Amino acid sequence: MGHEVIVRPFSDVHRMGAHVVATLLHDPTVEGLDVALYMDGSASMESDYGPRGILAKLGPVKNQVEPQMHWMMEYLATKDRDGILRVAYWATGNGAELELVGDLDGAKAKEFKFPGPKQYGKATVMLPVLRDYVAHIRREVAERGAKRGLAVIITDSQISDPADVIAYTQQVAKEIGAGRMPRINFVLLGVGQKVDEAQMDKICHESYPGVGHLWCHRVADRMEEMAELVAVLVDETMTVAAGGTITDDTGKVLKTYEGRLPAVLEFDVPEACKAFTLEVAGQKFTQPLPAHDEHHDDDDDDHDADHAALAAAPPPPPRDKHRH
């Protein structure tokens, strides 16, 4: 068969008459994704970070946050376009301050220490987190070509400014809907007994015209569950709700996927069609069609291997009581 150029995120494309079989190399919903991780630095978290300085050597209390940060960073780096994560403590100082840890290489997560912020916060004000990430993603789009954003926010407290968070999210949704900002998702994880889940529901439930949900949330009972639940939330946010649409080279819709994209896309095209476009999560990927192929069966094993690689183990089933 005469293959033409294969465009990412496709790894293989076959055409047999009117029927096209296109194999995805990777999940296109994370193409160009820029990820940030914001860890609660309010006073209620102090015992979880454990004692510092000489006090750290006097007692058996361990830093419960640091190993979870390592695990989350390693996982999130596999989603980020270059593996470099923006990491910061939030709700520090007067409760409305951020302490930037840095732009960290997630593959080297275990080399970094997370002893907690220099000054624990007196409140848990979230609006500065959203403003920081929006400013960050605008820079990344302009300077480095980022195409999508994801901010993971962790707290063990009731949010001090829910009305401001909701109002700001509405503005972000309008910017996304108008095409002035790439798609952004916020993942909010509450940890422990002090979080207000009803408040989290109110922040996260809103669906915006043409944009859908920007927030999702879950509550972890213990610090040790934090990293695992973040992985579940991110997987759900970046893939399950993505969906996708296939159009031909005239813009006619050929197929619509409502849920998670399969690893192998199959659809029919008009005889004169020269290319198709996959649109997913606000991004478009146009793939020229190859010449007709009458020997597709010879490549079934390759398709099966690609499918197995892409469709890795799905995330564990969500707990209904914590589901958005």
Phi, psi and omega per residue, in radians:
M1 nan 2.515 3.128
G2 -1.573 1.628 3.128
H3 -1.252 2.407 2.956
E4 -1.633 -3.020 -3.134
V5 -1.102 2.292 3.093
I6 -1.647 2.179 -3.077
V7 -1.673 2.341 3.024
R8 -1.053 2.451 0.247
P9 -1.675 0.392 3.135
F10 -1.541 2.555 3.063
S11 -1.917 -0.342 -3.088
D12 -2.820 2.444 3.105
V13 -2.418 2.228 3.088
H14 -2.152 2.537 3.041
R15 -2.209 2.174 3.119
M16 -2.155 1.631 -3.035
G17 1.173 -2.123 3.132
A18 -1.542 -0.150 -3.021
H19 -1.666 2.310 3.139
V20 -2.055 2.379 3.034
V21 -2.127 2.023 -3.093
A22 -2.096 2.174 -3.125
T23 -1.745 2.289 3.133
L24 -1.462 2.326 3.074
L25 -1.280 -0.661 -3.128
H26 -2.730 3.043 -3.124
D27 -1.245 1.968 -3.080
P28 -1.211 -0.242 -3.131
T29 -1.220 -0.258 3.123
V30 -1.877 0.185 3.085
E31 -1.069 2.120 3.097
G32 1.249 0.389 -3.070
L33 -1.323 2.374 3.050
D34 -2.016 2.173 -3.004
V35 -2.001 2.448 3.017
A36 -2.256 2.620 -3.127
L37 -2.203 2.081 -3.116
Y38 -1.991 2.057 -3.088
M39 -1.849 2.312 -3.128
D40 -0.973 2.238 3.103
G41 -2.094 0.409 -3.134
S42 -1.351 2.920 -3.032
A43 -1.052 -0.530 -3.121
S44 -1.167 -0.255 3.138
M45 -1.567 -0.138 -2.979
E46 -0.991 -0.741 -3.107
S47 -1.180 -0.461 3.135
D48 -1.291 -0.578 3.080
Y49 -1.301 -0.424 3.117
G50 1.478 2.953 -3.112
P51 -1.170 2.681 -3.131
R52 -2.079 2.906 3.106
G53 1.119 -2.458 -3.086
I54 -1.160 -0.478 3.138
L55 -1.122 -0.480 -3.125
A56 -1.141 -0.367 -3.106
K57 -1.651 -0.114 -3.027
L58 -1.623 -0.425 -3.048
G59 -2.285 2.979 -3.101
P60 -1.463 -0.011 -3.083
V61 -1.176 2.235 -3.109
K62 -1.866 2.793 3.048
N63 -1.338 1.894 -3.121
Q64 -1.428 -0.303 -3.063
V65 -1.440 -0.733 -2.995
E66 -0.969 -0.866 3.133
P67 -1.096 -0.561 3.088
Q68 -1.213 -0.657 3.073
M69 -1.097 -0.753 3.120
H70 -1.018 -0.824 -3.093
W71 -1.123 -0.787 -3.125
M72 -1.115 -0.736 -3.137
M73 -1.087 -0.769 3.132
E74 -1.072 -0.729 3.139
Y75 -1.186 -0.856 -3.089
L76 -1.117 -0.519 3.111
A77 -1.112 -0.459 3.112
T78 -1.291 -0.289 3.108
K79 -1.662 -0.570 -3.058
D80 -1.218 2.565 -3.028
R81 -1.130 -0.519 3.118
D82 -2.218 0.126 3.093
G83 1.336 0.065 -3.137
I84 -1.771 2.148 -3.040
L85 -1.929 2.440 2.974
R86 -1.430 2.130 -3.078
V87 -2.179 2.311 -3.116
A88 -2.633 2.658 2.895
Y89 -1.537 2.469 3.072
W90 -2.186 2.978 -3.071
A91 1.053 0.717 3.125
T92 -1.775 3.014 3.091
G93 1.033 -2.037 3.136
N94 -1.386 0.070 3.138
G95 1.752 -0.218 -3.122
A96 -2.067 0.304 -3.106
E97 -1.863 2.729 3.046
L98 -2.042 2.463 3.048
E99 -2.052 1.810 -3.091
L100 -1.256 2.166 3.061
V101 -1.392 -0.731 3.074
G102 2.546 3.136 2.997
D103 -1.639 1.832 -2.926
L104 -1.916 2.504 3.090
D105 -1.366 1.921 -3.081
G106 -1.070 -0.480 3.131
A107 -1.193 -0.317 3.127
K108 -1.916 0.477 -3.004
A109 -0.929 -0.712 -3.046
K110 -1.191 -0.179 3.101
E111 -1.431 -0.245 -3.036
F112 -1.681 2.523 3.100
K113 -1.792 2.483 3.111
F114 -2.276 1.352 -3.099
P115 -1.402 -0.055 -3.043
G116 1.837 2.935 -3.110
P117 -1.221 2.847 3.106
K118 -1.172 -0.583 3.130
Q119 -2.386 1.952 3.135
Y120 -1.146 2.517 -3.031
G121 -1.415 2.734 -3.139
K122 -1.700 0.003 3.109
A123 -2.727 -3.128 -3.126
T124 -2.269 1.345 -3.067
V125 -1.657 2.042 -2.997
M126 -1.618 -0.418 -3.074
L127 -0.895 -0.731 3.117
P128 -1.036 -0.510 3.095
V129 -1.119 -0.838 -3.108
L130 -1.114 -0.744 3.117
R131 -1.102 -0.706 3.140
D132 -1.102 -0.778 -3.084
Y133 -1.233 -0.670 3.106
V134 -1.080 -0.767 3.097
A135 -1.098 -0.694 3.141
H136 -1.122 -0.821 -3.078
I137 -1.199 -0.564 3.074
R138 -1.091 -0.738 3.108
R139 -1.119 -0.750 -3.094
E140 -1.147 -0.631 3.084
V141 -1.137 -0.823 -3.063
A142 -1.222 -0.684 -2.993
E143 -1.728 -0.494 -3.014
R144 -2.296 0.113 3.019
G145 1.326 0.437 3.074
A146 -1.053 2.550 -3.074
K147 -2.061 -0.235 -3.115
R148 -2.764 2.660 -3.086
G149 -2.184 2.608 3.078
L150 -2.518 2.129 3.084
A151 -2.010 2.125 3.104
V152 -1.761 2.124 -3.042
I153 -2.126 2.235 -3.087
I154 -2.108 2.379 3.134
T155 -2.524 2.699 3.023
D156 -2.057 0.253 -3.018
S157 -2.299 2.984 2.976
Q158 -1.265 2.409 3.140
I159 -1.283 2.359 -3.068
S160 -1.407 -0.375 -3.004
D161 -2.337 0.959 -3.075
P162 -1.060 -0.657 -3.125
A163 -1.101 -0.716 3.120
D164 -1.145 -0.681 3.131
V165 -1.095 -0.787 -3.134
I166 -1.131 -0.762 -3.126
A167 -1.123 -0.719 -3.134
Y168 -1.189 -0.676 3.108
T169 -1.067 -0.651 3.091
Q170 -1.062 -0.695 3.113
Q171 -1.185 -0.701 3.099
V172 -1.073 -0.757 3.136
A173 -1.065 -0.685 3.114
K174 -1.134 -0.698 3.116
E175 -1.124 -0.723 3.116
I176 -1.149 -0.810 -3.127
G177 -1.070 -0.551 -3.132
A178 -1.498 -0.042 3.120
G179 1.401 0.234 -3.133
R180 -1.589 -0.077 -3.132
M181 -2.611 2.535 3.093
P182 -1.241 2.901 3.081
R183 -1.015 2.299 3.070
I184 -2.191 2.427 2.992
N185 -2.153 2.517 3.088
F186 -2.000 2.185 3.085
V187 -1.872 2.096 -3.087
L188 -1.983 2.101 3.113
L189 -2.042 2.141 3.034
G190 -1.679 2.457 -3.110
V191 -2.187 2.188 3.028
G192 1.632 -2.978 -2.982
Q193 -1.558 -0.160 -3.065
K194 -1.596 -0.104 -3.141
V195 -1.309 2.680 3.125
D196 -1.865 1.690 -3.044
E197 -1.190 -0.557 3.083
A198 -1.100 -0.670 3.102
Q199 -1.149 -0.735 3.109
M200 -1.096 -0.705 3.095
D201 -1.015 -0.761 -3.096
K202 -1.127 -0.699 3.126
I203 -1.166 -0.684 -2.946
C204 -1.647 -0.231 -2.966
H205 -1.344 -0.385 -2.988
E206 -1.121 2.370 3.040
S207 -2.009 2.344 -3.012
Y208 -1.915 2.421 -3.092
P209 -0.943 2.203 3.108
G210 1.308 -0.058 -3.081
V211 -2.149 -0.642 -3.099
G212 1.439 -2.632 -3.138
H213 -1.423 2.412 3.029
L214 -1.811 -0.352 -3.097
W215 -1.997 2.622 2.846
C216 -2.489 2.771 -3.084
H217 -2.611 2.879 3.064
R218 -2.736 2.805 3.091
V219 -2.106 2.236 3.056
A220 -1.744 2.333 -3.136
D221 -1.234 -0.605 -3.075
R222 -2.292 2.720 3.121
M223 -1.003 -0.596 -3.099
E224 -1.157 -0.297 3.136
E225 -1.602 -0.112 -2.956
M226 -1.045 -0.936 -3.036
A227 -1.109 -0.732 -3.125
E228 -1.091 -0.749 -3.124
L229 -1.233 -0.557 3.049
V230 -1.078 -0.753 3.125
A231 -1.060 -0.743 3.126
V232 -1.081 -0.827 -3.113
L233 -1.094 -0.762 -3.125
V234 -1.129 -0.758 3.123
D235 -1.065 -0.750 3.124
E236 -1.128 -0.753 -3.074
T237 -1.178 -0.726 -3.007
M238 -1.500 -0.301 -3.052
T239 -2.218 -0.931 -2.954
V240 -1.019 -0.751 -3.054
A241 -1.592 0.108 -2.995
A242 -1.238 -0.939 -3.054
G243 1.143 -3.049 -3.134
G244 -3.122 2.817 3.140
T245 -2.354 2.366 3.050
I246 -1.820 2.226 3.058
T247 -2.177 2.728 3.086
D248 -1.544 -2.995 -3.035
D249 -1.337 0.019 3.013
T250 -1.859 -0.021 -3.125
G251 1.619 0.028 3.127
K252 -1.275 2.313 3.137
V253 -1.260 2.181 3.138
L254 -1.749 -0.591 -3.133
K255 -2.809 2.533 3.098
T256 -2.173 2.314 3.073
Y257 -1.888 2.141 -3.075
E258 -1.461 -0.547 -3.071
G259 -2.077 -2.513 -3.113
R260 -1.025 2.329 3.086
L261 -1.191 2.345 3.031
P262 -1.252 2.838 3.133
A263 -1.249 -0.473 3.123
V264 -2.087 2.111 -3.134
L265 -1.730 2.275 3.122
E266 -2.221 2.314 -3.100
F267 -2.852 2.877 3.129
D268 -1.838 2.551 -3.130
V269 -2.180 2.729 3.034
P270 -1.117 2.719 -3.056
E271 -1.036 -0.650 -3.076
A272 -1.503 0.017 -3.064
C273 -1.146 2.300 -3.123
K274 -1.873 -0.246 -3.104
A275 -2.820 2.828 3.022
F276 -2.341 2.806 -3.138
T277 -2.208 2.309 2.997
L278 -1.759 2.129 3.046
E279 -1.925 2.177 -3.122
V280 -2.596 2.331 3.108
A281 0.910 0.667 3.083
G282 1.424 0.014 3.135
Q283 -1.922 2.595 3.130
K284 -2.112 2.346 3.131
F285 -2.205 1.958 -3.096
T286 -1.753 2.212 -3.077
Q287 -2.094 2.078 3.030
P288 -1.091 2.516 3.131
L289 -1.510 2.399 3.092
P290 -1.338 3.089 3.060
A291 -1.183 2.896 -3.140
H292 -1.065 2.465 -3.105
D293 -2.157 2.088 3.139
E294 -1.733 0.049 -3.040
H295 -2.124 0.609 -3.085
H296 -1.027 -0.591 -3.054
D297 -1.054 -0.484 -3.113
D298 -1.122 -0.346 -3.041
D299 -1.830 0.188 -3.081
D300 -1.024 -0.660 -3.113
D301 -1.118 -0.671 3.122
D302 -1.116 -0.703 3.127
H303 -1.128 -0.699 3.135
D304 -1.112 -0.689 -3.140
A305 -1.150 -0.755 3.109
D306 -1.088 -0.707 -3.138
H307 -1.086 -0.760 -3.121
A308 -1.147 -0.649 -3.125
A309 -1.191 -0.712 -3.109
L310 -1.329 -0.772 -3.076
A311 -1.539 1.087 3.105
A312 -1.145 3.073 -3.059
A313 -0.880 2.218 3.139
P314 -1.183 2.777 3.116
P315 -1.112 2.653 3.127
P316 -1.055 2.667 -3.104
P317 -1.065 2.416 -3.113
P318 -1.228 2.681 3.042
R319 -1.386 2.191 -3.047
D320 -1.019 -0.634 -3.050
K321 -1.219 -0.328 -3.116
H322 -1.876 0.028 -3.011
R323 -1.307 2.456 3.056
H324 -1.208 nan nan
